[in-house]
Amino acid sequence: MGQGGDSHNAGAGDPILTLAVEQDTVPWYKKRNLRYLYLMLVPTCMGIEITSGWDSGMIKYVLPVRVVSPTDKS
C-alpha cells in the first residue's frame, strides 16, 4: 500500500486487453454479438425503470393504509 517499490500504475490497463482493443478495427455495429447485446440492454433498462417507478408509486399509496388484524376489536 506504500509508495515505495510498487510497480503497478493506477492509470495503466492490462497490456493484453489494451493491445486487443488497439488492433480491433471493426466497429461495434458490424459485430453481431455486440448488436444483440446493445439491443437487449435497451428493453432491460427500460423495464427496470418502468417497474421501479410503478413500485414507488404503489408504496406511496399503500403506506398510509392501516392493517387491521382479525383479532382487533376497534
PDB file with one MODEL, atoms N, CA, C and O in Angstrom:
MODEL        1
ATOM      1  N   MET A   1       0.811  -1.197   0.000  1.00  0.00           N
ATOM      2  CA  MET A   1       0.000   0.000   0.000  1.00  0.00           C
ATOM      3  C   MET A   1       0.848   1.251   0.000  1.00  0.00           C
ATOM      4  O   MET A   1       0.338   2.343  -0.249  1.00  0.00           O
ATOM      5  N   GLY A   2       2.150   1.111   0.279  1.00  0.00           N
ATOM      6  CA  GLY A   2       3.039   2.262   0.302  1.00  0.00           C
ATOM      7  C   GLY A   2       3.438   2.681  -1.101  1.00  0.00           C
ATOM      8  O   GLY A   2       3.089   2.035  -2.089  1.00  0.00           O
ATOM      9  N   GLN A   3       4.178   3.776  -1.163  1.00  0.00           N
ATOM     10  CA  GLN A   3       4.593   4.276  -2.456  1.00  0.00           C
ATOM     11  C   GLN A   3       5.896   3.652  -2.922  1.00  0.00           C
ATOM     12  O   GLN A   3       6.160   3.638  -4.125  1.00  0.00           O
ATOM     13  N   GLY A   4       6.698   3.150  -2.047  1.00  0.00           N
ATOM     14  CA  GLY A   4       7.994   2.612  -2.421  1.00  0.00           C
ATOM     15  C   GLY A   4       7.890   1.194  -2.963  1.00  0.00           C
ATOM     16  O   GLY A   4       7.260   0.342  -2.338  1.00  0.00           O
ATOM     17  N   GLY A   5       8.499   0.927  -4.119  1.00  0.00           N
ATOM     18  CA  GLY A   5       8.573  -0.408  -4.673  1.00  0.00           C
ATOM     19  C   GLY A   5       7.309  -0.901  -5.345  1.00  0.00           C
ATOM     20  O   GLY A   5       7.270  -2.056  -5.769  1.00  0.00           O
ATOM     21  N   ASP A   6       6.292  -0.100  -5.463  1.00  0.00           N
ATOM     22  CA  ASP A   6       5.047  -0.521  -6.105  1.00  0.00           C
ATOM     23  C   ASP A   6       5.150  -0.230  -7.597  1.00  0.00           C
ATOM     24  O   ASP A   6       5.160   0.933  -8.000  1.00  0.00           O
ATOM     25  N   SER A   7       5.228  -1.274  -8.421  1.00  0.00           N
ATOM     26  CA  SER A   7       5.414  -1.073  -9.862  1.00  0.00           C
ATOM     27  C   SER A   7       4.091  -0.975 -10.619  1.00  0.00           C
ATOM     28  O   SER A   7       4.091  -0.807 -11.838  1.00  0.00           O
ATOM     29  N   HIS A   8       2.973  -1.078  -9.917  1.00  0.00           N
ATOM     30  CA  HIS A   8       1.654  -1.013 -10.569  1.00  0.00           C
ATOM     31  C   HIS A   8       1.248   0.440 -10.779  1.00  0.00           C
ATOM     32  O   HIS A   8       1.205   1.221  -9.829  1.00  0.00           O
ATOM     33  N   ASN A   9       0.951   0.799 -12.022  1.00  0.00           N
ATOM     34  CA  ASN A   9       0.480   2.153 -12.317  1.00  0.00           C
ATOM     35  C   ASN A   9      -1.035   2.181 -12.244  1.00  0.00           C
ATOM     36  O   ASN A   9      -1.701   1.312 -12.806  1.00  0.00           O
ATOM     37  N   ALA A  10      -1.577   3.162 -11.563  1.00  0.00           N
ATOM     38  CA  ALA A  10      -3.026   3.244 -11.370  1.00  0.00           C
ATOM     39  C   ALA A  10      -3.758   3.479 -12.686  1.00  0.00           C
ATOM     40  O   ALA A  10      -4.872   2.983 -12.851  1.00  0.00           O
ATOM     41  N   GLY A  11      -3.180   4.207 -13.616  1.00  0.00           N
ATOM     42  CA  GLY A  11      -3.851   4.518 -14.870  1.00  0.00           C
ATOM     43  C   GLY A  11      -3.591   3.516 -15.968  1.00  0.00           C
ATOM     44  O   GLY A  11      -4.200   3.614 -17.034  1.00  0.00           O
ATOM     45  N   ALA A  12      -2.712   2.557 -15.754  1.00  0.00           N
ATOM     46  CA  ALA A  12      -2.365   1.597 -16.798  1.00  0.00           C
ATOM     47  C   ALA A  12      -3.353   0.448 -16.815  1.00  0.00           C
ATOM     48  O   ALA A  12      -3.776  -0.038 -15.767  1.00  0.00           O
ATOM     49  N   GLY A  13      -3.720   0.016 -18.019  1.00  0.00           N
ATOM     50  CA  GLY A  13      -4.622  -1.111 -18.162  1.00  0.00           C
ATOM     51  C   GLY A  13      -3.839  -2.389 -18.394  1.00  0.00           C
ATOM     52  O   GLY A  13      -2.611  -2.368 -18.473  1.00  0.00           O
ATOM     53  N   ASP A  14      -4.541  -3.488 -18.501  1.00  0.00           N
ATOM     54  CA  ASP A  14      -3.918  -4.772 -18.799  1.00  0.00           C
ATOM     55  C   ASP A  14      -3.335  -4.705 -20.207  1.00  0.00           C
ATOM     56  O   ASP A  14      -4.068  -4.377 -21.140  1.00  0.00           O
ATOM     57  N   PRO A  15      -2.041  -5.005 -20.404  1.00  0.00           N
ATOM     58  CA  PRO A  15      -1.456  -4.852 -21.730  1.00  0.00           C
ATOM     59  C   PRO A  15      -2.083  -5.761 -22.780  1.00  0.00           C
ATOM     60  O   PRO A  15      -2.136  -5.389 -23.952  1.00  0.00           O
ATOM     61  N   ILE A  16      -2.555  -6.931 -22.397  1.00  0.00           N
ATOM     62  CA  ILE A  16      -3.183  -7.825 -23.372  1.00  0.00           C
ATOM     63  C   ILE A  16      -4.490  -7.223 -23.865  1.00  0.00           C
ATOM     64  O   ILE A  16      -4.760  -7.225 -25.066  1.00  0.00           O
ATOM     65  N   LEU A  17      -5.291  -6.714 -22.962  1.00  0.00           N
ATOM     66  CA  LEU A  17      -6.559  -6.099 -23.335  1.00  0.00           C
ATOM     67  C   LEU A  17      -6.334  -4.822 -24.128  1.00  0.00           C
ATOM     68  O   LEU A  17      -7.054  -4.549 -25.089  1.00  0.00           O
ATOM     69  N   THR A  18      -5.341  -4.042 -23.730  1.00  0.00           N
ATOM     70  CA  THR A  18      -5.032  -2.805 -24.450  1.00  0.00           C
ATOM     71  C   THR A  18      -4.620  -3.106 -25.883  1.00  0.00           C
ATOM     72  O   THR A  18      -5.061  -2.427 -26.810  1.00  0.00           O
ATOM     73  N   LEU A  19      -3.782  -4.112 -26.073  1.00  0.00           N
ATOM     74  CA  LEU A  19      -3.362  -4.494 -27.425  1.00  0.00           C
ATOM     75  C   LEU A  19      -4.536  -5.001 -28.254  1.00  0.00           C
ATOM     76  O   LEU A  19      -4.646  -4.681 -29.438  1.00  0.00           O
ATOM     77  N   ALA A  20      -5.408  -5.785 -27.642  1.00  0.00           N
ATOM     78  CA  ALA A  20      -6.566  -6.314 -28.373  1.00  0.00           C
ATOM     79  C   ALA A  20      -7.477  -5.184 -28.826  1.00  0.00           C
ATOM     80  O   ALA A  20      -7.991  -5.218 -29.945  1.00  0.00           O
ATOM     81  N   VAL A  21      -7.686  -4.187 -27.980  1.00  0.00           N
ATOM     82  CA  VAL A  21      -8.549  -3.060 -28.334  1.00  0.00           C
ATOM     83  C   VAL A  21      -7.908  -2.222 -29.438  1.00  0.00           C
ATOM     84  O   VAL A  21      -8.595  -1.774 -30.357  1.00  0.00           O
ATOM     85  N   GLU A  22      -6.611  -2.013 -29.351  1.00  0.00           N
ATOM     86  CA  GLU A  22      -5.919  -1.218 -30.373  1.00  0.00           C
ATOM     87  C   GLU A  22      -5.914  -1.906 -31.728  1.00  0.00           C
ATOM     88  O   GLU A  22      -5.980  -1.236 -32.758  1.00  0.00           O
ATOM     89  N   GLN A  23      -5.839  -3.222 -31.744  1.00  0.00           N
ATOM     90  CA  GLN A  23      -5.775  -3.959 -33.004  1.00  0.00           C
ATOM     91  C   GLN A  23      -7.144  -4.215 -33.602  1.00  0.00           C
ATOM     92  O   GLN A  23      -7.240  -4.588 -34.771  1.00  0.00           O
ATOM     93  N   ASP A  24      -8.189  -4.028 -32.842  1.00  0.00           N
ATOM     94  CA  ASP A  24      -9.549  -4.261 -33.335  1.00  0.00           C
ATOM     95  C   ASP A  24     -10.013  -3.044 -34.128  1.00  0.00           C
ATOM     96  O   ASP A  24     -10.228  -1.968 -33.568  1.00  0.00           O
ATOM     97  N   THR A  25     -10.164  -3.227 -35.429  1.00  0.00           N
ATOM     98  CA  THR A  25     -10.567  -2.112 -36.287  1.00  0.00           C
ATOM     99  C   THR A  25     -12.022  -2.216 -36.734  1.00  0.00           C
ATOM    100  O   THR A  25     -12.520  -1.316 -37.410  1.00  0.00           O
ATOM    101  N   VAL A  26     -12.707  -3.288 -36.371  1.00  0.00           N
ATOM    102  CA  VAL A  26     -14.103  -3.489 -36.774  1.00  0.00           C
ATOM    103  C   VAL A  26     -15.005  -2.701 -35.837  1.00  0.00           C
ATOM    104  O   VAL A  26     -14.909  -2.873 -34.622  1.00  0.00           O
ATOM    105  N   PRO A  27     -15.890  -1.832 -36.363  1.00  0.00           N
ATOM    106  CA  PRO A  27     -16.801  -1.087 -35.487  1.00  0.00           C
ATOM    107  C   PRO A  27     -17.802  -2.015 -34.795  1.00  0.00           C
ATOM    108  O   PRO A  27     -18.073  -3.120 -35.265  1.00  0.00           O
ATOM    109  N   TRP A  28     -18.341  -1.546 -33.679  1.00  0.00           N
ATOM    110  CA  TRP A  28     -19.241  -2.380 -32.882  1.00  0.00           C
ATOM    111  C   TRP A  28     -20.496  -2.773 -33.645  1.00  0.00           C
ATOM    112  O   TRP A  28     -21.018  -3.867 -33.430  1.00  0.00           O
ATOM    113  N   TYR A  29     -20.993  -1.925 -34.521  1.00  0.00           N
ATOM    114  CA  TYR A  29     -22.245  -2.219 -35.218  1.00  0.00           C
ATOM    115  C   TYR A  29     -22.074  -3.266 -36.310  1.00  0.00           C
ATOM    116  O   TYR A  29     -23.066  -3.728 -36.875  1.00  0.00           O
ATOM    117  N   LYS A  30     -20.850  -3.647 -36.616  1.00  0.00           N
ATOM    118  CA  LYS A  30     -20.622  -4.719 -37.584  1.00  0.00           C
ATOM    119  C   LYS A  30     -20.405  -6.063 -36.895  1.00  0.00           C
ATOM    120  O   LYS A  30     -20.169  -7.072 -37.558  1.00  0.00           O
ATOM    121  N   LYS A  31     -20.482  -6.076 -35.582  1.00  0.00           N
ATOM    122  CA  LYS A  31     -20.330  -7.313 -34.819  1.00  0.00           C
ATOM    123  C   LYS A  31     -21.707  -7.752 -34.344  1.00  0.00           C
ATOM    124  O   LYS A  31     -22.382  -7.029 -33.610  1.00  0.00           O
ATOM    125  N   ARG A  32     -22.114  -8.934 -34.767  1.00  0.00           N
ATOM    126  CA  ARG A  32     -23.461  -9.428 -34.480  1.00  0.00           C
ATOM    127  C   ARG A  32     -23.711  -9.567 -32.976  1.00  0.00           C
ATOM    128  O   ARG A  32     -24.784  -9.205 -32.493  1.00  0.00           O
ATOM    129  N   ASN A  33     -22.734 -10.084 -32.240  1.00  0.00           N
ATOM    130  CA  ASN A  33     -22.936 -10.300 -30.805  1.00  0.00           C
ATOM    131  C   ASN A  33     -23.082  -8.982 -30.043  1.00  0.00           C
ATOM    132  O   ASN A  33     -23.871  -8.902 -29.101  1.00  0.00           O
ATOM    133  N   LEU A  34     -22.331  -7.945 -30.436  1.00  0.00           N
ATOM    134  CA  LEU A  34     -22.464  -6.659 -29.748  1.00  0.00           C
ATOM    135  C   LEU A  34     -23.766  -5.952 -30.113  1.00  0.00           C
ATOM    136  O   LEU A  34     -24.370  -5.296 -29.266  1.00  0.00           O
ATOM    137  N   ARG A  35     -24.200  -6.079 -31.359  1.00  0.00           N
ATOM    138  CA  ARG A  35     -25.509  -5.514 -31.736  1.00  0.00           C
ATOM    139  C   ARG A  35     -26.610  -6.148 -30.897  1.00  0.00           C
ATOM    140  O   ARG A  35     -27.491  -5.449 -30.397  1.00  0.00           O
ATOM    141  N   TYR A  36     -26.564  -7.460 -30.741  1.00  0.00           N
ATOM    142  CA  TYR A  36     -27.567  -8.159 -29.934  1.00  0.00           C
ATOM    143  C   TYR A  36     -27.502  -7.715 -28.470  1.00  0.00           C
ATOM    144  O   TYR A  36     -28.535  -7.485 -27.841  1.00  0.00           O
ATOM    145  N   LEU A  37     -26.287  -7.596 -27.932  1.00  0.00           N
ATOM    146  CA  LEU A  37     -26.126  -7.166 -26.538  1.00  0.00           C
ATOM    147  C   LEU A  37     -26.726  -5.785 -26.313  1.00  0.00           C
ATOM    148  O   LEU A  37     -27.480  -5.580 -25.362  1.00  0.00           O
ATOM    149  N   TYR A  38     -26.395  -4.843 -27.183  1.00  0.00           N
ATOM    150  CA  TYR A  38     -26.914  -3.486 -27.030  1.00  0.00           C
ATOM    151  C   TYR A  38     -28.421  -3.446 -27.256  1.00  0.00           C
ATOM    152  O   TYR A  38     -29.125  -2.667 -26.614  1.00  0.00           O
ATOM    153  N   LEU A  39     -28.913  -4.274 -28.158  1.00  0.00           N
ATOM    154  CA  LEU A  39     -30.353  -4.333 -28.400  1.00  0.00           C
ATOM    155  C   LEU A  39     -31.102  -4.868 -27.178  1.00  0.00           C
ATOM    156  O   LEU A  39     -32.205  -4.409 -26.880  1.00  0.00           O
ATOM    157  N   MET A  40     -30.519  -5.823 -26.476  1.00  0.00           N
ATOM    158  CA  MET A  40     -31.154  -6.388 -25.282  1.00  0.00           C
ATOM    159  C   MET A  40     -31.027  -5.464 -24.078  1.00  0.00           C
ATOM    160  O   MET A  40     -31.857  -5.519 -23.171  1.00  0.00           O
ATOM    161  N   LEU A  41     -30.009  -4.623 -24.054  1.00  0.00           N
ATOM    162  CA  LEU A  41     -29.833  -3.721 -22.916  1.00  0.00           C
ATOM    163  C   LEU A  41     -30.921  -2.652 -22.856  1.00  0.00           C
ATOM    164  O   LEU A  41     -31.325  -2.245 -21.767  1.00  0.00           O
ATOM    165  N   VAL A  42     -31.394  -2.199 -23.999  1.00  0.00           N
ATOM    166  CA  VAL A  42     -32.401  -1.123 -24.017  1.00  0.00           C
ATOM    167  C   VAL A  42     -33.698  -1.563 -23.339  1.00  0.00           C
ATOM    168  O   VAL A  42     -34.136  -0.884 -22.410  1.00  0.00           O
ATOM    169  N   PRO A  43     -34.343  -2.674 -23.754  1.00  0.00           N
ATOM    170  CA  PRO A  43     -35.588  -3.051 -23.060  1.00  0.00           C
ATOM    171  C   PRO A  43     -35.360  -3.470 -21.606  1.00  0.00           C
ATOM    172  O   PRO A  43     -36.238  -3.291 -20.762  1.00  0.00           O
ATOM    173  N   THR A  44     -34.184  -4.026 -21.316  1.00  0.00           N
ATOM    174  CA  THR A  44     -33.903  -4.410 -19.937  1.00  0.00           C
ATOM    175  C   THR A  44     -33.844  -3.180 -19.037  1.00  0.00           C
ATOM    176  O   THR A  44     -34.461  -3.155 -17.972  1.00  0.00           O
ATOM    177  N   CYS A  45     -33.110  -2.170 -19.463  1.00  0.00           N
ATOM    178  CA  CYS A  45     -33.007  -0.945 -18.653  1.00  0.00           C
ATOM    179  C   CYS A  45     -34.346  -0.221 -18.584  1.00  0.00           C
ATOM    180  O   CYS A  45     -34.706   0.311 -17.533  1.00  0.00           O
ATOM    181  N   MET A  46     -35.082  -0.193 -19.678  1.00  0.00           N
ATOM    182  CA  MET A  46     -36.391   0.455 -19.660  1.00  0.00           C
ATOM    183  C   MET A  46     -37.349  -0.290 -18.729  1.00  0.00           C
ATOM    184  O   MET A  46     -38.126   0.335 -18.007  1.00  0.00           O
ATOM    185  N   GLY A  47     -37.294  -1.616 -18.745  1.00  0.00           N
ATOM    186  CA  GLY A  47     -38.152  -2.402 -17.857  1.00  0.00           C
ATOM    187  C   GLY A  47     -37.846  -2.147 -16.397  1.00  0.00           C
ATOM    188  O   GLY A  47     -38.755  -2.069 -15.571  1.00  0.00           O
ATOM    189  N   ILE A  48     -36.576  -2.017 -16.078  1.00  0.00           N
ATOM    190  CA  ILE A  48     -36.185  -1.735 -14.698  1.00  0.00           C
ATOM    191  C   ILE A  48     -36.708  -0.364 -14.277  1.00  0.00           C
ATOM    192  O   ILE A  48     -37.240  -0.207 -13.178  1.00  0.00           O
ATOM    193  N   GLU A  49     -36.555   0.617 -15.147  1.00  0.00           N
ATOM    194  CA  GLU A  49     -37.004   1.972 -14.810  1.00  0.00           C
ATOM    195  C   GLU A  49     -38.534   2.045 -14.695  1.00  0.00           C
ATOM    196  O   GLU A  49     -39.054   2.717 -13.805  1.00  0.00           O
ATOM    197  N   ILE A  50     -39.243   1.367 -15.577  1.00  0.00           N
ATOM    198  CA  ILE A  50     -40.712   1.398 -15.543  1.00  0.00           C
ATOM    199  C   ILE A  50     -41.228   0.747 -14.265  1.00  0.00           C
ATOM    200  O   ILE A  50     -42.095   1.304 -13.591  1.00  0.00           O
ATOM    201  N   THR A  51     -40.701  -0.431 -13.927  1.00  0.00           N
ATOM    202  CA  THR A  51     -41.202  -1.118 -12.734  1.00  0.00           C
ATOM    203  C   THR A  51     -40.762  -0.407 -11.466  1.00  0.00           C
ATOM    204  O   THR A  51     -41.465  -0.459 -10.457  1.00  0.00           O
ATOM    205  N   SER A  52     -39.631   0.246 -11.495  1.00  0.00           N
ATOM    206  CA  SER A  52     -39.174   0.990 -10.325  1.00  0.00           C
ATOM    207  C   SER A  52     -40.127   2.148 -10.027  1.00  0.00           C
ATOM    208  O   SER A  52     -40.492   2.378  -8.875  1.00  0.00           O
ATOM    209  N   GLY A  53     -40.519   2.862 -11.054  1.00  0.00           N
ATOM    210  CA  GLY A  53     -41.466   3.958 -10.863  1.00  0.00           C
ATOM    211  C   GLY A  53     -42.824   3.459 -10.414  1.00  0.00           C
ATOM    212  O   GLY A  53     -43.456   4.077  -9.557  1.00  0.00           O
ATOM    213  N   TRP A  54     -43.285   2.353 -10.977  1.00  0.00           N
ATOM    214  CA  TRP A  54     -44.579   1.799 -10.602  1.00  0.00           C
ATOM    215  C   TRP A  54     -44.536   1.342  -9.153  1.00  0.00           C
ATOM    216  O   TRP A  54     -45.494   1.552  -8.408  1.00  0.00           O
ATOM    217  N   ASP A  55     -43.446   0.726  -8.749  1.00  0.00           N
ATOM    218  CA  ASP A  55     -43.311   0.220  -7.389  1.00  0.00           C
ATOM    219  C   ASP A  55     -43.334   1.364  -6.383  1.00  0.00           C
ATOM    220  O   ASP A  55     -44.029   1.281  -5.370  1.00  0.00           O
ATOM    221  N   SER A  56     -42.580   2.435  -6.650  1.00  0.00           N
ATOM    222  CA  SER A  56     -42.597   3.536  -5.692  1.00  0.00           C
ATOM    223  C   SER A  56     -43.944   4.232  -5.663  1.00  0.00           C
ATOM    224  O   SER A  56     -44.351   4.737  -4.617  1.00  0.00           O
ATOM    225  N   GLY A  57     -44.640   4.268  -6.782  1.00  0.00           N
ATOM    226  CA  GLY A  57     -45.976   4.850  -6.783  1.00  0.00           C
ATOM    227  C   GLY A  57     -46.937   4.031  -5.938  1.00  0.00           C
ATOM    228  O   GLY A  57     -47.774   4.586  -5.226  1.00  0.00           O
ATOM    229  N   MET A  58     -46.817   2.720  -6.015  1.00  0.00           N
ATOM    230  CA  MET A  58     -47.687   1.856  -5.214  1.00  0.00           C
ATOM    231  C   MET A  58     -47.352   1.977  -3.729  1.00  0.00           C
ATOM    232  O   MET A  58     -48.256   2.006  -2.894  1.00  0.00           O
ATOM    233  N   ILE A  59     -46.093   2.048  -3.398  1.00  0.00           N
ATOM    234  CA  ILE A  59     -45.692   2.158  -1.991  1.00  0.00           C
ATOM    235  C   ILE A  59     -46.211   3.458  -1.399  1.00  0.00           C
ATOM    236  O   ILE A  59     -46.598   3.504  -0.231  1.00  0.00           O
ATOM    237  N   LYS A  60     -46.221   4.508  -2.197  1.00  0.00           N
ATOM    238  CA  LYS A  60     -46.711   5.800  -1.703  1.00  0.00           C
ATOM    239  C   LYS A  60     -48.174   5.701  -1.266  1.00  0.00           C
ATOM    240  O   LYS A  60     -48.577   6.349  -0.300  1.00  0.00           O
ATOM    241  N   TYR A  61     -48.963   4.901  -1.966  1.00  0.00           N
ATOM    242  CA  TYR A  61     -50.387   4.783  -1.621  1.00  0.00           C
ATOM    243  C   TYR A  61     -50.666   3.675  -0.613  1.00  0.00           C
ATOM    244  O   TYR A  61     -51.694   3.709   0.063  1.00  0.00           O
ATOM    245  N   VAL A  62     -49.782   2.701  -0.497  1.00  0.00           N
ATOM    246  CA  VAL A  62     -50.019   1.579   0.412  1.00  0.00           C
ATOM    247  C   VAL A  62     -49.572   1.904   1.836  1.00  0.00           C
ATOM    248  O   VAL A  62     -50.169   1.400   2.788  1.00  0.00           O
ATOM    249  N   LEU A  63     -48.553   2.721   2.007  1.00  0.00           N
ATOM    250  CA  LEU A  63     -48.045   3.011   3.345  1.00  0.00           C
ATOM    251  C   LEU A  63     -49.082   3.616   4.289  1.00  0.00           C
ATOM    252  O   LEU A  63     -49.093   3.238   5.461  1.00  0.00           O
ATOM    253  N   PRO A  64     -49.953   4.528   3.859  1.00  0.00           N
ATOM    254  CA  PRO A  64     -50.923   5.097   4.806  1.00  0.00           C
ATOM    255  C   PRO A  64     -52.051   4.140   5.200  1.00  0.00           C
ATOM    256  O   PRO A  64     -52.804   4.446   6.125  1.00  0.00           O
ATOM    257  N   VAL A  65     -52.190   3.003   4.537  1.00  0.00           N
ATOM    258  CA  VAL A  65     -53.282   2.075   4.819  1.00  0.00           C
ATOM    259  C   VAL A  65     -53.002   1.366   6.140  1.00  0.00           C
ATOM    260  O   VAL A  65     -51.919   0.822   6.358  1.00  0.00           O
ATOM    261  N   ARG A  66     -53.997   1.385   7.008  1.00  0.00           N
ATOM    262  CA  ARG A  66     -53.862   0.734   8.311  1.00  0.00           C
ATOM    263  C   ARG A  66     -54.231  -0.737   8.163  1.00  0.00           C
ATOM    264  O   ARG A  66     -55.286  -1.079   7.628  1.00  0.00           O
ATOM    265  N   VAL A  67     -53.339  -1.600   8.651  1.00  0.00           N
ATOM    266  CA  VAL A  67     -53.592  -3.029   8.591  1.00  0.00           C
ATOM    267  C   VAL A  67     -54.413  -3.413   9.811  1.00  0.00           C
ATOM    268  O   VAL A  67     -54.027  -3.140  10.947  1.00  0.00           O
ATOM    269  N   VAL A  68     -55.554  -4.051   9.560  1.00  0.00           N
ATOM    270  CA  VAL A  68     -56.454  -4.431  10.646  1.00  0.00           C
ATOM    271  C   VAL A  68     -56.306  -5.925  10.880  1.00  0.00           C
ATOM    272  O   VAL A  68     -56.449  -6.730   9.960  1.00  0.00           O
ATOM    273  N   SER A  69     -56.024  -6.276  12.100  1.00  0.00           N
ATOM    274  CA  SER A  69     -55.891  -7.665  12.490  1.00  0.00           C
ATOM    275  C   SER A  69     -57.277  -8.252  12.736  1.00  0.00           C
ATOM    276  O   SER A  69     -58.164  -7.540  13.206  1.00  0.00           O
ATOM    277  N   PRO A  70     -57.488  -9.537  12.430  1.00  0.00           N
ATOM    278  CA  PRO A  70     -58.796 -10.153  12.711  1.00  0.00           C
ATOM    279  C   PRO A  70     -59.156 -10.139  14.191  1.00  0.00           C
ATOM    280  O   PRO A  70     -60.337 -10.211  14.533  1.00  0.00           O
ATOM    281  N   THR A  71     -58.176 -10.049  15.068  1.00  0.00           N
ATOM    282  CA  THR A  71     -58.454 -10.048  16.499  1.00  0.00           C
ATOM    283  C   THR A  71     -58.639  -8.623  17.034  1.00  0.00           C
ATOM    284  O   THR A  71     -58.922  -8.442  18.218  1.00  0.00           O
ATOM    285  N   ASP A  72     -58.482  -7.616  16.174  1.00  0.00           N
ATOM    286  CA  ASP A  72     -58.628  -6.218  16.594  1.00  0.00           C
ATOM    287  C   ASP A  72     -60.105  -5.882  16.743  1.00  0.00           C
ATOM    288  O   ASP A  72     -60.869  -6.042  15.790  1.00  0.00           O
ATOM    289  N   LYS A  73     -60.525  -5.420  17.919  1.00  0.00           N
ATOM    290  CA  LYS A  73     -61.945  -5.144  18.206  1.00  0.00           C
ATOM    291  C   LYS A  73     -62.329  -3.710  17.888  1.00  0.00           C
ATOM    292  O   LYS A  73     -63.513  -3.380  17.945  1.00  0.00           O
ATOM    293  N   SER A  74     -61.373  -2.839  17.555  1.00  0.00           N
ATOM    294  CA  SER A  74     -61.729  -1.428  17.369  1.00  0.00           C
ATOM    295  C   SER A  74     -62.159  -1.118  15.982  1.00  0.00           C
ATOM    296  O   SER A  74     -62.488   0.029  15.679  1.00  0.00           O
TER     297      SER A  74
ENDMDL
END
